[in-house]
Amino acid sequence: MRSKTLVAALLVSAAIAGCGSVQTDPSTTTPVTFTTTVPVPTTTVPTTTATPYLGPQGVPIETGRFLAPGVTSHLGAVVNGILCNVLPQLAYTAYAHLQVYVSGRSRALPGGIGIVGLDPVVTTSGLFYRATTCYYWIHTRAADGVIEVESPNGRRYTLADFFAIWDQPLTGDRVAGARGKVTAVVNGKLWTGTPGQIPLREHTQIELAVGKPVPHFSRIDWNGTGI
């Protein structure tokens, strides 16, 4: 479970409006829209280190260039029935992990996907993103590959939903801007369906390899993390 101290501090900060009053979350049937974008970094740790560089959630920061910028182009519009709300929706939560390789090399998943109005918090373990405008029910907080499902309901969320919010393509031969045959491994087992069908469940580990070689599956130790 996420560190109670971290969550409390971030939620309180995200809920404080510019005038100093506390915002209340709108109905989950009403999307929040936004009109501007915020630039984000384009890379993380460039090469694999001897000791994994742990991010702000206790999960190793992914290495390499980002697959695509983290800022969504939807800016609050409803995507696949998924809304963007002022506060995270915590009635149903699941935290999965995605690692992508292109031609055998790690490519990082940026933080801030599905977060509109990025407010980066600088920590000793890297950037942690919160929202000044709204959070989609599926988003990333840091460049550690963790996909957070924080939703008002327990519907079946998939990798296709995440990429739709990110506004990036995901097919059997393309992952964001990377093209080539895609091999998907889920929890150490070869996935035989389309990549978009992979469900986002609690501690699901997803590896997508675009082209060859397909790296050996590397399992994450969730114990001791903040999620």
C-alpha positions in Angstrom: 0.0 0.0 0.0 1.2 3.5 -0.8 3.0 5.3 2.0 0.3 7.1 4.1 2.5 10.1 4.7 3.4 10.6 1.1 -0.2 10.2 -0.1 -1.6 12.5 2.6 0.9 15.3 1.8 0.4 15.1 -2.0 -3.4 14.9 -1.9 -3.6 17.9 0.5 -1.3 19.9 -1.8 -3.2 18.9 -4.9 -6.5 20.0 -3.3 -5.5 23.5 -2.4 -6.6 26.0 -5.0 -4.7 29.2 -5.8 -6.8 31.2 -3.5 -6.1 28.9 -0.6 -9.5 27.3 -0.4 -10.0 23.5 -0.6 -11.5 22.2 -3.8 -14.2 19.5 -3.7 -14.2 16.8 -6.4 -16.8 17.3 -9.1 -19.2 14.5 -10.2 -17.4 11.7 -11.9 -19.8 12.2 -14.8 -18.4 15.7 -15.5 -15.0 15.9 -17.2 -12.5 18.7 -16.5 -11.0 20.3 -19.6 -7.7 22.2 -20.0 -6.2 24.1 -22.8 -2.4 24.3 -22.4 0.5 21.8 -22.2 3.6 21.7 -20.1 6.9 20.4 -21.3 8.5 17.4 -19.6 11.9 15.9 -19.6 12.8 13.6 -22.5 15.0 11.0 -20.9 15.7 9.3 -17.6 18.9 7.5 -16.4 20.6 7.0 -19.8 22.2 3.6 -19.1 21.7 0.7 -16.7 23.5 1.2 -13.4 25.1 -1.4 -11.2 22.5 -0.7 -8.5 19.0 0.2 -9.6 18.2 3.9 -9.1 15.0 3.8 -7.0 12.3 6.4 -7.8 10.0 8.2 -5.4 7.7 5.2 -5.1 10.5 2.7 -4.3 10.4 1.2 -7.9 13.5 1.5 -10.1 13.5 4.4 -12.5 13.5 3.1 -16.1 16.5 3.8 -18.3 16.7 5.3 -21.8 14.9 7.9 -23.8 11.1 8.3 -23.3 8.9 6.5 -25.8 7.0 9.7 -26.3 6.2 13.0 -24.3 4.2 12.4 -21.2 1.7 15.2 -21.7 -1.6 13.9 -23.1 -3.2 15.8 -26.0 -6.7 15.1 -24.8 -6.4 17.7 -22.0 -9.4 16.5 -20.0 -11.7 15.1 -22.6 -13.4 11.7 -21.9 -11.3 8.8 -23.3 -12.8 5.3 -23.5 -15.3 6.3 -20.9 -12.5 7.4 -18.5 -12.7 10.9 -17.0 -10.3 13.4 -15.7 -11.2 14.5 -12.1 -9.8 17.2 -9.8 -8.8 14.6 -7.2 -7.6 11.0 -7.6 -10.5 8.5 -7.4 -9.6 5.9 -4.8 -12.6 3.6 -4.6 -10.8 1.1 -6.8 -7.0 1.0 -7.2 -4.5 -1.2 -9.0 -0.8 -0.6 -9.7 0.8 -2.3 -12.7 4.2 -1.9 -14.3 5.2 -1.5 -17.9 8.7 -1.9 -19.4 9.3 -1.4 -23.1 12.4 -2.5 -25.1 13.2 -1.4 -28.6 15.7 -3.6 -30.4 16.7 -4.9 -27.0 17.3 -1.5 -25.5 15.2 -0.1 -22.6 12.9 2.8 -23.3 11.4 4.7 -20.4 7.8 5.4 -19.6 7.5 9.1 -18.6 5.8 10.4 -15.5 2.8 12.6 -15.9 0.9 10.6 -18.5 -2.8 11.1 -17.8 -2.2 14.1 -15.5 -3.4 17.5 -16.8 -1.7 20.6 -15.5 1.6 19.0 -14.4 3.0 20.1 -11.0 6.3 18.3 -10.7 7.5 17.7 -7.1 11.3 17.5 -6.8 12.3 14.6 -4.5 15.7 13.1 -3.6 14.6 10.1 -5.7 13.4 12.1 -8.8 10.3 13.9 -10.0 6.9 12.9 -8.8 4.0 14.5 -10.7 0.7 15.8 -9.3 -2.1 17.7 -11.0 -3.1 21.3 -10.9 -6.2 20.5 -13.1 -7.2 16.8 -13.1 -6.1 13.2 -13.0 -7.3 10.6 -15.5 -8.3 7.3 -13.8 -5.2 5.8 -15.4 -1.9 7.8 -15.0 1.8 7.7 -14.2 3.3 9.6 -11.3 7.0 9.0 -12.0 9.3 7.7 -14.7 9.4 4.3 -13.0 7.0 2.4 -15.3 4.2 2.2 -12.7 0.8 2.6 -14.3 -1.7 3.7 -11.6 -5.4 2.8 -11.9 -7.3 5.0 -9.5 -10.9 4.8 -10.4 -14.4 5.3 -8.9 -15.3 1.8 -10.2 -13.8 -1.6 -10.8 -14.4 -2.0 -14.5 -11.8 -3.9 -16.5 -9.0 -1.5 -17.5 -6.5 -2.5 -20.2 -3.2 -1.4 -21.7 -5.2 -0.1 -24.6 -7.1 2.3 -22.3 -3.7 3.6 -21.0 -2.3 4.2 -24.5 -5.6 5.9 -25.5 -5.3 8.4 -22.7 -1.6 8.9 -23.6 -2.8 9.4 -27.2 -0.2 6.9 -28.5 -0.6 3.9 -30.8 -0.4 0.4 -29.5 -0.7 -2.5 -32.0 1.0 -5.8 -32.8 3.7 -4.0 -34.7 3.9 -0.6 -33.0 4.4 0.8 -29.5 4.1 4.6 -29.5 6.7 5.7 -32.1 8.6 2.4 -32.1 7.8 0.1 -35.0 8.4 -3.6 -35.4 6.9 -7.0 -34.3 5.8 -6.6 -30.7 6.4 -9.5 -28.2 4.4 -9.2 -25.0 5.3 -10.9 -21.7 2.9 -10.6 -18.7 4.1 -11.8 -15.3 6.8 -13.8 -17.0 4.5 -15.6 -19.5 4.2 -15.0 -23.2 1.0 -13.1 -24.0 -0.7 -14.5 -27.1 -3.4 -11.9 -27.6 -3.0 -8.3 -28.8 -1.0 -6.0 -26.5 -3.9 -3.7 -26.0 -6.0 -6.5 -24.4 -3.6 -6.9 -21.5 -5.5 -6.1 -18.3 -4.1 -3.6 -15.7 -4.5 -5.5 -12.5 -2.7 -5.2 -9.1 1.0 -5.7 -9.5 0.7 -7.0 -13.1 4.2 -6.8 -14.8 4.1 -6.1 -18.5 7.1 -6.2 -20.8 6.8 -5.2 -24.5 9.7 -5.9 -26.8 9.6 -4.2 -30.2 11.8 -6.1 -32.6 14.6 -8.4 -31.5 16.2 -9.4 -29.2 13.5 -10.1 -26.6 15.3 -9.4 -23.2 14.9 -11.9 -20.3 11.9 -11.0 -18.1 13.0 -9.1 -15.0 10.7 -9.4 -12.1 10.0 -6.5 -9.7 10.1 -6.9 -6.0 7.0 -4.9 -4.8 7.9 -5.4 -1.2 9.1 -2.3 0.4 7.8 0.0 -2.4 5.3 2.7 -1.7 2.6 0.9 -3.7 
